Amino acid sequence: MSQALPLPPAATTRKTLTLFDPALVKPAILDAVMKLGPRTQLRSPVMFVVYVGSILTTLMYFQAVAGKGDADSGFILAISIWLWFTVLFANFAEALAEGRSKAQAASLRGLKQTVSAKQLATPKYGTTWLPIPGADLRKGNTILVEAGDVIPIDGEVIEGVASVDESAITGESAPVIRESGGDFSAVTGGTRVLSDWLVVRVSVNPGETFLDRMISMVEGAKRQKTPNEIALTILLVALSIVFLVVTVTLLPFSLFGVAAAGAGKPVGVTVLIALLVCLIPTTIGALLSSIGVAGMSRMMGANVIATSGRAVEAAGDVDVLMLDKTGTITLGNRQAAGFFPAPGVAEQELADVAQLASLADETPEGRSIVVLAKQRFNIRERDMASLQASFIPFSANTRMSGVDIGARQVRKGAADSVKKHVEALGMPYPLELARTVDDVSRRGSTPLVVVDDGRVMGVVELKDIVKGGIRERFAELRRMGIKTVMITGDNKLTAAAIAAEAGVDDFLAEATPEDKLKLIRSYQAEGRLVAMTGDGTNDAPALAQADVAVAMNSGTQAAKEAGNMVDLDSNPTKLLEIVEIGKQMLMTRGSLTTFSIANDIAKYFAIIPAAFVGTYPQLKSLDVMRLTSPDSAIMSAVIFNALIIVVLIPLALKGVRYRAIGAAALLRRNIFIYGVGGIVLPFIGIKLIDMLLSALHLV
């Protein structure tokens, strides 16, 4: 017999790395240097301009050492060093973001185990199996996985039911049930069977497993630019070209001024390069890539695997959320909410009999009846063994369950089934009870009628409980301009009641796969971006159509393949968090772009007077910061331009704090904090650097 190798302890834990953890910083410093190649730098056109400027000033330094420079060799060297630092800081930001993704990928790679599988000759439990290396399995093979075995590869359960530990992948310690058929038949390689057995049909080939896809998804280095990121890059390139043209024309403008005045010194190429680097949007150019990589990393931190940066970005643009009712908006298990006695029956008497009928009922509904009776009337549980009671399980034929105590029959069940049962015993069924049943149904709840030896006791209301705080979250989404739509298989009456209680904007009742697909397409035809969750094969068409499709890890392989995100926790409410992360990434990019463009204003007042005051003395009036000298002004602006990248790295990686506010309010806040802040902060920073350089006699 072959025994699967156990998972090492390290594979079941995840280390959380801090932002500037030494394990990330040291490799990032090395990667920053390794990224200095021209091909790598060309990926960011703005930083490529700085890169070329660094090379030119370095060459000009050697020229100055030879006595042919356009400025003092020490000044050119200082400018050159800080331009190289600007490039290195940008590389460091990207490398640090990628390092977090690589660390996540490394932890996932540690889950991959070489295990021996039990291949079945016939796809049926109890037949002969042979040991085979997991790496030799192919799509379509059938394997047996028993208690204690590690599942060697992804597959679908075709026979059996078992408890599976998925903590190595999801981080959740609670085991899950996997069984043949339905929406909980998918199993993932690297997880462990805790009890019983499963017959699994392999659904992928080696190298194509879910774990392999996860690893490639979180590798930041493989991230493709998103449409918004490409559009922003084009804008930054356009701005850089404009400033390049302006800077180039300043040289003949300076030469003309010197010739006309017959005095002064024309501006040097080193100063023009410094001016160009300070005027182009280097801050956002340096951080743009790291913002995108960090967005993917934050999604992974939420235990969500996104197939692309496009999916994360689309999550930030979503304006319609389609959510399943059960497990997302409601708790998923109906809970007893009230006792409604029949005429002549006390409420406590009804509660006592209902609890008696539910003592051996281990369903969530049955347990909730026991708890409600205890809470309302302090009715304690009784020992079924001492009562010599016989439990009658629920049957699809009778649609009732209960308990027999000697000749006494206690039943609870659907109203029509109980009515037939009572009438068969020759007992009366109160007309008033039919009205109570209708009232409960009209509220969107499920009525259970309780009968004791043929005597109708009353109705227990089972209510699909709306999750606490969900109404407030939907209100937040509404303020952000996002429409929420509840999807349910319930009838319209029940759906309307729950939708009203939960506070969703709309609902789709009695939903079929075709209905979901049609609804998504109708919203998309209006120009809206739609997000939805799903876990079943019947959700696959709608998931494939949605702009943001979050498949549950506990769901079928078809659902996971159709979605562009996979929630490892299989928590349907995660869709709300995904939208927040997507919006946070867009907010971060917008905020830093605003800051980057705004902080150029201070540099105009620093470099332009310093560069041209010798030719045009009138420009001295623009020196509002009263900087020590022209060289100090230029040097201070260049140093600030480099250091601000380092200061903003934590913001780029963590993201701007998410707030559920509308687009107009967000724009005003963005302009006030990052626009006004981007104007004011450089004036302060450049002046402080100038004072420090002067105090240290460095210029």
Secondary structure, DSSP 8 states (H G I E B T S, - for coil): --------GGGG------TT-HHHHHHHHHHHHHTTSHHHHTTSHHHHHHHHHHHHHHHHHHHHHTT--SS-HHHHHHHHHHHHHHHHHHHHHHHHHHHHHHHHHHHHHTT----EEEEESSSSTTS-EEEEEGGG--TT-EEEEETT-B--S-EEEEE-EEEEE-HHHH---S-EEEESSTT--EE-TT-EE-SSEEEEEE-S-TT-SHHHHHHHHH-GGG----HHHHHHHHHHHHHHHHHHHHHHHHHHHHHHHHHHHT-S----HHHHHHHHHHHS-HHHHHHHHHHHHHHHHHHHHTTEEES-HHHHHHHHH--EEEEETBTTTEEEEEEEEEEEE-TT--HHHHHHHHHHHHTT--SHHHHHHHHHHHHHH------TTTTTEEEE---TTT-EEEEEETTEEEEEE-HHHHHHHHHHTT----HHHHHHHHHHHHTT-EEEEEEETTEEEEEEEEEEEE-TTHHHHHHHHHHTT-EEEEE-SS-HHHHHHHHHHHT-SEEE-S--HHHHHHHHHHHHHTT--EEEEE-SGGGHHHHHHSSEEEEETTS-HHHHHH-SEEETT--TTHHHHHHHHHHHHHHHHHHHHHHHHHTHHHHHHHHHHHHHTTT-GGGGGG-TT--S-HHHHHHHHHHHHHHHHHHHHHHHHH-S------HHHHHHHHIIIIIIHHHHHHHHHHHHHHHHHHHTT--
